[in-house]
Amino acid sequence: MIRIDLTPREADILDTVCRDYLMDLRMEIAGTDRMEFRENLKQQEVFLKELLKTLEARTPKREAGAGEEWPISH
C-alpha cells in the first residue's frame, strides 16, 4: 500500500489532472483498433475512476488553507 499526503490545493490539482487525462483516454479508447491495447486503456480508465472516487471521498470539503495536509491512502 502506498500512502500520499496532499494539501487541499494538491488534491484539487490531482483531481483536475486526472479528469483531463480521463477525457483524453476515453477518446483514445474510442479510436483504438488493437484489442489488447484497448483493454489496457480500459483498465487505466477504471483505475482513474476509482482514484477520483477515493480522492473525492477523502478530501474534506473545506477551504484550501494554511498548508494543511490530508491523508489519501490506497
Secondary structure as GFF3:
##gff-version 3
##sequence-region A 1 74
A	DSSP	beta_strand	3	6	.	.	.	ID=ss1
A	DSSP	alpha_helix	8	30	.	.	.	ID=ss2
A	DSSP	alpha_helix	35	58	.	.	.	ID=ss3
A	DSSP	beta_strand	70	73	.	.	.	ID=ss4
###
